[in-house]
Amino acid sequence: MGWTISGLQQGVDHAVKGIMLVAQNPRIRQQKYLRIFLYLTVTSFVLLGVVKLVITFPIHLLRFLVWIVSPGAHDGSVNHADDFLNNTNRIVSDAISALPFLALMFMRYAYPKPLDDLFMESLRYVDTLNPDRKPYAASLAKRKYREEYWSNMKGYMKRLWKNLRLGIIIYLLSLLPVVGQFVFPAAGAYATFKSLGQTQGAVVGICFLFLPRAATFRLIRALIGMRALMRELLEPYFVRMSMSHKEKRKWFSGRKDILFGFSAIAYILIRIPILGFLGYGVAQAAAAYMLTTVTEPPASSSSALLSDRSADKQPDEQLSAKKQ
């Protein structure tokens, strides 16, 4: 199914409304869930502080030593060394900003209960706002939650390594003479094609030809990150539905525009400095509301699994019309 502008707008609207519902949910403000948000915030502070101290402090120390050893010097070698250290510090700082999120994902698979509880509580609250509709939370709760920690962690590490490998290859290819200038636009076109479609990928690739190198790099990282983030936010649903990789791809393909719009807002939340962990917790709870807008409640019994998956393949417009 193709994408639409209205679908992208719906995804953004669902993200904003989901965040508002998280703030309005009285049970989220109870001690149990406040403790989860507090834990996410404190962990983000600690990780970011430790990483910056261990990695960026030596770079600042080297810059200080260069300034001490060569006071008042303005020769090319000193300026070159300072520029090199400054650029290195910028690149390293940009890279380590993603480390807390990687640590959160590790925790998400090593101990998934806190984030899963947030997701299910948000579903229960949405159900109370729509009493005439078949409940989502009760139906999902009746499905077996597969606590396959090692298997899930292994799958996440494979996905992470795939994205890291892709990023390294793209960066190295971009350093090549002549063809290097076309690598980032091509990568942006491919990432957009995977998320939205062929035409949109071509348009993005052409636009990237006229953007600065640093801007295209950040945008490509965002496109890849948004796609991966949406997959992780819906993990509490997928793990209960026992979907295969092929079934997940079909599920995403039928809702790509709405999911893309939602993931854009979620990505902004997790990129907030220091508060990225907290932003992920909010996005996790908001994803529960978004789920209720793009798919029907699952059948409560395992015997109805096939019919439930068949219903999931319906176009988004039909599902929305049915809910209205």
C-alpha positions as CSV (number, residue, x, y, z in Angstrom):
1,M,0.0,0.0,0.0
2,G,1.3,3.5,-0.9
3,W,1.8,6.4,1.4
4,T,-0.3,9.6,1.6
5,I,0.2,13.1,3.0
6,S,-2.8,12.6,5.2
7,G,-1.3,9.4,6.5
8,L,1.9,11.2,7.6
9,Q,-0.2,13.9,9.3
10,Q,-2.3,11.2,11.0
11,G,1.0,9.7,12.4
12,V,2.1,13.0,13.8
13,D,-1.4,13.6,15.2
14,H,-1.4,10.2,16.9
15,A,2.0,10.9,18.4
16,V,0.8,14.2,19.9
17,K,-2.5,12.8,21.1
18,G,-0.7,9.8,22.6
19,I,1.7,12.1,24.5
20,M,-1.3,14.0,25.8
21,L,-3.0,10.8,26.9
22,V,0.2,9.8,28.8
23,A,0.1,13.1,30.7
24,Q,-3.6,12.7,31.4
25,N,-3.5,9.1,32.6
26,P,-4.0,9.2,36.4
27,R,-2.4,5.8,36.8
28,I,0.8,6.9,35.1
29,R,1.2,9.3,38.0
30,Q,1.1,6.6,40.6
31,Q,4.2,5.6,42.4
32,K,4.9,2.5,40.3
33,Y,5.1,4.3,37.0
34,L,6.6,7.5,38.4
35,R,9.4,5.2,39.6
36,I,9.9,3.9,36.1
37,F,10.2,7.4,34.6
38,L,12.5,8.5,37.5
39,Y,14.7,5.5,36.9
40,L,14.9,6.3,33.2
41,T,15.8,9.9,33.9
42,V,18.5,9.1,36.5
43,T,20.0,6.4,34.4
44,S,20.2,8.8,31.4
45,F,22.0,11.4,33.6
46,V,24.5,8.9,35.0
47,L,25.3,7.3,31.6
48,L,25.8,10.5,29.8
49,G,27.9,12.0,32.6
50,V,30.2,8.9,32.8
51,V,30.6,8.6,29.1
52,K,31.4,12.3,28.6
53,L,33.9,12.1,31.5
54,V,35.7,9.1,30.2
55,I,35.8,9.9,26.5
56,T,35.6,13.7,26.0
57,F,37.7,14.8,29.1
58,P,41.0,13.5,27.6
59,I,40.3,15.4,24.4
60,H,39.7,18.6,26.3
61,L,42.9,17.9,28.3
62,L,44.9,17.5,25.1
63,R,43.6,20.9,23.8
64,F,44.5,22.5,27.1
65,L,48.1,21.0,26.9
66,V,48.4,22.3,23.3
67,W,47.5,25.8,24.5
68,I,49.9,25.6,27.5
69,V,52.9,24.2,25.4
70,S,52.4,26.8,22.6
71,P,51.2,30.0,24.3
72,G,50.6,32.7,21.8
73,A,51.7,30.5,18.9
74,H,49.7,30.8,15.7
75,D,51.7,28.6,13.3
76,G,49.9,26.2,11.1
77,S,50.8,23.1,13.0
78,V,49.3,24.3,16.3
79,N,46.1,25.6,14.6
80,H,45.9,22.3,12.7
81,A,46.2,20.3,15.9
82,D,43.6,22.4,17.7
83,D,41.2,22.1,14.7
84,F,41.7,18.4,14.6
85,L,41.0,18.0,18.3
86,N,38.0,20.3,18.1
87,N,36.5,18.3,15.2
88,T,37.3,15.0,17.0
89,N,35.5,16.3,20.1
90,R,32.5,17.3,18.0
91,I,32.3,13.9,16.3
92,V,32.8,11.9,19.5
93,S,30.2,14.1,21.4
94,D,27.7,13.4,18.5
95,A,28.4,9.7,18.6
96,I,28.2,9.3,22.4
97,S,24.8,11.1,22.5
98,A,23.4,7.8,21.1
99,L,25.0,5.6,23.7
100,P,22.3,6.1,26.4
101,F,19.7,5.1,23.9
102,L,21.7,1.9,23.1
103,A,22.0,1.2,26.8
104,L,18.2,1.7,27.1
105,M,17.6,-0.8,24.3
106,F,19.9,-3.3,26.1
107,M,17.9,-2.9,29.3
108,R,14.7,-3.1,27.2
109,Y,15.6,-6.7,26.3
110,A,17.5,-7.7,29.4
111,Y,14.6,-6.6,31.7
112,P,11.6,-5.7,29.5
113,K,9.0,-5.5,32.3
114,P,9.1,-1.8,33.2
115,L,8.6,-0.6,29.6
116,D,6.1,-3.4,28.9
117,D,4.1,-2.3,31.9
118,L,4.0,1.3,30.6
119,F,2.7,0.0,27.2
120,M,0.0,-2.2,28.7
121,E,-1.1,0.5,31.2
122,S,-1.5,3.0,28.4
123,L,-3.6,0.5,26.4
124,R,-5.8,0.0,29.5
125,Y,-6.4,3.7,29.8
126,V,-7.3,4.0,26.1
127,D,-9.7,1.2,26.5
128,T,-11.5,3.0,29.4
129,L,-11.9,6.0,27.0
130,N,-13.6,3.7,24.4
131,P,-15.8,1.4,26.5
132,D,-18.0,0.5,23.4
133,R,-15.0,-1.0,21.6
134,K,-13.5,-4.4,22.0
135,P,-10.6,-3.9,24.5
136,Y,-7.0,-4.1,23.4
137,A,-5.3,-4.6,26.7
138,A,-7.5,-7.5,27.9
139,S,-7.1,-9.3,24.5
140,L,-3.3,-8.8,24.5
141,A,-3.0,-9.8,28.2
142,K,-4.5,-13.2,27.4
143,R,-1.8,-13.9,24.9
144,K,1.4,-15.5,26.2
145,Y,4.2,-13.1,26.8
146,R,7.3,-14.9,25.5
147,E,10.2,-14.1,27.9
148,E,12.9,-15.3,25.5
149,Y,15.5,-12.9,26.8
150,W,18.5,-14.3,25.0
151,S,16.7,-14.8,21.7
152,N,15.3,-11.3,21.8
153,M,18.6,-9.8,22.8
154,K,20.4,-11.7,20.0
155,G,17.8,-10.4,17.5
156,Y,18.4,-6.8,18.7
157,M,22.2,-7.1,18.5
158,K,21.9,-8.4,15.0
159,R,19.7,-5.4,14.0
160,L,22.1,-3.0,15.8
161,W,25.2,-4.5,14.1
162,K,23.4,-4.3,10.7
163,N,22.7,-0.6,11.2
164,L,26.2,0.2,12.5
165,R,27.8,-1.7,9.6
166,L,25.7,0.2,7.2
167,G,26.6,3.5,8.7
168,I,30.3,2.7,8.6
169,I,30.2,1.6,5.0
170,I,28.3,4.7,4.0
171,Y,30.8,6.9,5.7
172,L,33.8,5.2,4.2
173,L,32.3,5.3,0.7
174,S,31.6,9.0,1.2
175,L,35.3,9.6,1.5
176,L,36.0,8.3,-2.0
177,P,37.0,10.9,-4.6
178,V,34.3,11.9,-7.2
179,V,31.7,9.3,-6.3
180,G,31.8,10.1,-2.6
181,Q,29.6,13.1,-3.0
182,F,26.8,10.9,-4.3
183,V,26.9,8.4,-1.4
184,F,24.9,10.3,1.1
185,P,22.1,11.2,-1.4
186,A,21.9,7.6,-2.5
187,A,21.8,6.4,1.1
188,G,19.0,8.9,1.9
189,A,17.0,7.8,-1.1
190,Y,17.4,4.2,-0.1
191,A,16.4,4.8,3.5
192,T,13.3,6.8,2.4
193,F,12.4,4.1,-0.2
194,K,12.4,1.5,2.6
195,S,10.1,3.8,4.8
196,L,7.8,5.5,2.3
197,G,8.3,4.2,-1.3
198,Q,10.2,4.6,-4.6
199,T,9.0,8.1,-5.6
200,Q,9.6,9.6,-2.2
201,G,13.1,8.0,-2.1
202,A,14.0,9.6,-5.5
203,V,12.8,13.0,-4.3
204,V,14.8,12.8,-1.1
205,G,17.9,11.6,-3.0
206,I,17.7,14.6,-5.3
207,C,17.2,17.1,-2.4
208,F,20.2,15.6,-0.6
209,L,22.4,16.5,-3.5
210,F,22.0,20.2,-2.6
211,L,22.4,19.9,1.2
212,P,25.7,20.2,3.2
213,R,27.4,17.0,4.0
214,A,26.9,17.3,7.7
215,A,23.1,17.9,7.2
216,T,22.7,14.8,5.0
217,F,24.6,12.7,7.5
218,R,22.3,13.7,10.3
219,L,19.2,13.2,8.2
220,I,20.2,9.7,7.1
221,R,20.9,8.8,10.7
222,A,17.5,10.1,11.6
223,L,15.7,8.1,8.8
224,I,17.5,4.9,9.8
225,G,16.9,5.6,13.5
226,M,13.2,6.4,13.1
227,R,12.6,3.1,11.3
228,A,14.5,1.1,14.0
229,L,12.8,3.0,16.8
230,M,9.3,2.2,15.6
231,R,10.2,-1.4,15.5
232,E,11.3,-1.3,19.2
233,L,8.3,0.7,20.4
234,L,5.9,-1.9,19.1
235,E,7.9,-4.8,20.5
236,P,5.3,-5.4,23.4
237,Y,2.7,-6.0,20.7
238,F,4.8,-8.1,18.4
239,V,6.1,-10.4,21.1
240,R,2.5,-11.3,22.1
241,M,1.3,-11.7,18.5
242,S,4.2,-14.2,17.8
243,M,4.7,-12.7,14.3
244,S,7.4,-13.9,12.0
245,H,9.9,-11.5,10.4
246,K,7.9,-11.7,7.1
247,E,4.6,-11.0,8.9
248,K,6.1,-7.9,10.6
249,R,7.3,-6.6,7.3
250,K,3.8,-6.9,5.9
251,W,2.4,-5.3,9.0
252,F,4.7,-2.3,8.6
253,S,4.2,-2.1,4.9
254,G,0.4,-1.5,5.2
255,R,0.9,1.4,7.6
256,K,4.2,2.9,6.5
257,D,3.0,6.5,6.3
258,I,1.3,6.7,9.7
259,L,4.2,4.9,11.4
260,F,6.7,7.3,9.7
261,G,4.8,10.3,11.0
262,F,4.6,8.9,14.5
263,S,8.3,7.8,14.5
264,A,9.4,11.3,13.6
265,I,7.9,12.7,16.8
266,A,9.2,9.8,18.8
267,Y,12.7,10.3,17.4
268,I,12.7,13.9,18.5
269,L,11.7,12.9,22.0
270,I,14.6,10.5,22.4
271,R,17.1,12.9,21.0
272,I,16.4,15.5,23.7
273,P,19.7,16.0,25.5
274,I,19.9,14.3,28.9
275,L,16.1,13.5,28.9
276,G,16.2,11.0,26.0
277,F,15.5,8.1,28.3
278,L,12.4,9.8,29.7
279,G,11.4,10.7,26.1
280,Y,11.6,7.0,25.2
281,G,9.3,6.1,28.1
282,V,6.7,8.6,27.0
283,A,7.0,7.4,23.4
284,Q,6.6,3.8,24.5
285,A,3.3,4.7,26.3
286,A,2.1,6.8,23.4
287,A,2.8,4.0,20.9
288,A,0.0,2.0,22.7
289,Y,-2.5,4.7,21.6
290,M,-1.2,4.7,18.1
291,L,-1.5,1.0,17.9
292,T,-5.3,1.2,18.6
293,T,-5.7,3.5,15.5
294,V,-3.9,1.3,13.0
295,T,-5.1,-2.2,13.8
296,E,-8.1,-4.0,15.2
297,P,-8.0,-5.6,18.7
298,P,-6.3,-9.0,18.6
299,A,-8.4,-12.1,19.1
300,S,-8.1,-13.3,22.7
301,S,-7.6,-17.0,21.8
302,S,-4.7,-18.5,19.9
303,S,-7.1,-20.3,17.5
304,A,-8.1,-16.9,16.1
305,L,-4.6,-15.8,15.4
306,L,-4.8,-16.3,11.6
307,S,-8.0,-14.3,11.3
308,D,-6.5,-11.5,13.4
309,R,-3.5,-11.3,11.1
310,S,-5.8,-11.2,8.1
311,A,-7.6,-8.3,9.6
312,D,-4.3,-6.5,10.2
313,K,-3.7,-6.5,6.4
314,Q,-6.7,-4.2,5.8
315,P,-5.9,-0.8,4.5
316,D,-5.6,2.0,7.1
317,E,-8.5,3.9,5.7
318,Q,-10.8,0.9,6.0
319,L,-9.7,0.4,9.6
320,S,-10.2,4.0,10.5
321,A,-13.6,4.1,8.9
322,K,-14.6,1.0,10.8
323,K,-13.6,2.6,14.1
324,Q,-15.6,5.7,13.3
